[in-house]
Amino acid sequence: MFVVLKSLNNLKNITIEIENENYYKPYGITRDPETKNYIIILNYKCKMCNSICNTIHFRHKFMDWTSGNDDIDKFIQDNQLSEHIYYGINSIYINNALEWIPYDRLYIAKDEFGKIYQANWIDGEIEYWDNGNWKRYNQNMFVVLKRLNNLKNITTEIENEV
């Protein structure tokens, strides 16, 4: 069994800090004998699904990427955090999660159709989590790229496309 250890930053608001833990169920509190810091012990399972669901894997990968735009990052992360467990025949599959796709993972076709471009997405879609990595399918799939023009309303523009 795995647990998550999280430092308690504000002992005066310990109740609020524990109640605000949205993702993991709290088990208890301990104290590091060397640093004297208090640590909350949390169940590694998702509170909502009661299993190690996709949102946990997405959450652990948030530090590994950025779009360079806080609004886009938050929009993608919020979408990923809503991607709770979805069971397939033999595994747990991703239903509809968005992800940040680095531009260098696309091979851009030369043809241009107005403001829409065609590209070959080298990695393909996330299918499920397996031993610390996302397994993917539809590698080298063709996708359509649409230029997002209004950065002030970026999340609205993306939501309209989704």
C-alpha positions in Angstrom: 0.0 0.0 0.0 1.3 3.5 -0.9 0.6 6.7 1.0 1.2 10.4 0.2 3.1 12.5 2.7 2.3 16.2 2.7 4.0 18.8 4.9 1.6 20.8 7.1 2.5 24.4 6.4 0.2 26.3 8.8 -0.4 24.5 12.1 -2.8 27.2 13.3 -5.1 26.3 10.4 -4.6 22.5 10.5 -8.3 21.8 10.3 -8.7 23.9 7.2 -5.6 22.4 5.6 -6.9 18.9 6.1 -10.5 19.8 5.0 -9.1 21.4 1.8 -7.4 18.1 0.8 -9.6 17.4 -2.2 -7.7 14.5 -3.8 -6.6 12.1 -1.0 -8.3 10.8 2.1 -6.4 11.8 5.2 -5.2 8.9 7.5 -3.3 10.7 10.2 -0.5 13.1 11.2 3.2 12.4 12.0 6.3 14.4 12.8 9.7 14.1 11.1 12.2 13.6 14.0 15.0 15.4 12.1 13.3 18.5 10.7 10.5 18.6 13.4 8.0 19.3 10.6 4.5 17.9 10.9 3.3 15.8 8.0 -0.1 14.6 7.1 -0.4 11.0 5.9 -2.8 10.6 3.0 -4.3 7.6 1.2 -2.8 7.4 -2.3 -6.3 6.6 -3.7 -8.6 9.3 -5.1 -11.3 10.4 -2.7 -14.0 10.4 -5.4 -13.2 7.0 -7.1 -11.6 5.2 -4.1 -8.9 3.9 -6.4 -5.7 5.1 -8.0 -7.5 6.9 -10.8 -6.3 9.0 -13.7 -6.6 12.3 -11.9 -3.8 11.3 -9.6 -1.5 10.4 -12.5 -2.3 13.7 -14.3 -1.8 15.7 -11.1 1.7 14.2 -10.5 2.7 15.2 -14.1 1.6 18.9 -13.8 5.2 19.9 -13.0 6.5 18.2 -16.2 4.9 20.6 -18.6 3.6 24.2 -19.3 2.1 25.9 -22.2 3.7 29.2 -21.1 0.2 30.6 -20.4 -1.3 30.3 -16.9 -4.9 30.4 -18.2 -4.3 27.5 -20.7 -2.4 25.5 -18.1 -5.2 25.9 -15.5 -7.8 25.0 -18.2 -6.0 21.8 -19.1 -5.3 20.9 -15.5 -8.9 21.4 -14.5 -10.0 19.2 -17.4 -7.5 16.5 -16.3 -8.7 16.7 -12.7 -12.2 15.9 -13.9 -11.0 12.8 -15.6 -11.9 10.2 -13.0 -11.8 6.5 -13.5 -13.3 5.0 -16.7 -13.2 1.2 -17.0 -12.5 -0.5 -20.3 -12.6 -4.2 -20.9 -9.2 -5.0 -19.3 -7.9 -1.7 -18.0 -8.7 1.8 -16.9 -9.0 4.1 -19.9 -8.9 7.9 -20.4 -12.3 9.2 -21.5 -11.8 12.7 -22.7 -8.8 14.4 -21.1 -7.0 17.3 -22.7 -3.2 17.5 -22.7 -0.5 19.9 -23.6 1.1 18.7 -26.8 4.5 20.2 -27.5 4.7 21.6 -31.0 7.7 19.5 -31.9 5.6 16.4 -31.4 3.6 17.4 -34.5 4.6 17.1 -38.1 3.0 20.0 -39.9 1.6 19.4 -43.4 2.4 21.9 -46.1 -1.3 22.5 -47.2 -3.1 25.3 -45.5 -6.9 25.5 -45.4 -7.6 29.1 -44.3 -6.7 29.3 -40.6 -6.8 25.5 -40.1 -3.7 23.4 -40.6 -3.3 19.6 -40.8 -0.6 17.8 -38.8 0.6 14.3 -38.0 0.6 13.9 -34.2 3.6 11.6 -33.5 2.7 10.4 -30.0 -1.1 9.8 -30.4 -3.8 9.9 -27.7 -3.5 8.9 -24.1 -5.2 5.5 -23.5 -4.3 4.4 -20.0 -1.7 4.5 -17.2 0.8 1.6 -17.0 3.8 1.4 -14.7 4.6 5.1 -14.4 3.8 6.0 -18.1 0.8 6.8 -20.2 0.2 4.2 -22.9 -0.9 5.7 -26.1 -2.8 4.7 -29.2 -3.3 6.1 -32.7 0.4 7.1 -33.0 1.1 9.1 -36.1 -2.6 10.1 -36.4 -3.7 13.1 -38.4 -5.1 16.0 -36.5 -6.4 19.5 -37.4 -4.7 22.5 -35.8 -6.8 25.7 -35.3 -5.2 29.0 -34.5 -6.5 30.5 -31.3 -6.7 34.2 -31.9 -8.2 35.8 -28.7 -5.8 35.1 -25.8 -8.0 37.1 -23.5 -10.8 34.7 -23.9 -8.7 31.6 -24.5 -10.6 29.3 -22.2 -13.9 30.3 -23.8 -12.5 29.8 -27.3 -11.2 26.3 -26.3 -14.5 25.3 -24.6 -16.4 26.3 -27.8 -14.2 23.9 -29.8 -14.5 21.0 -27.2 
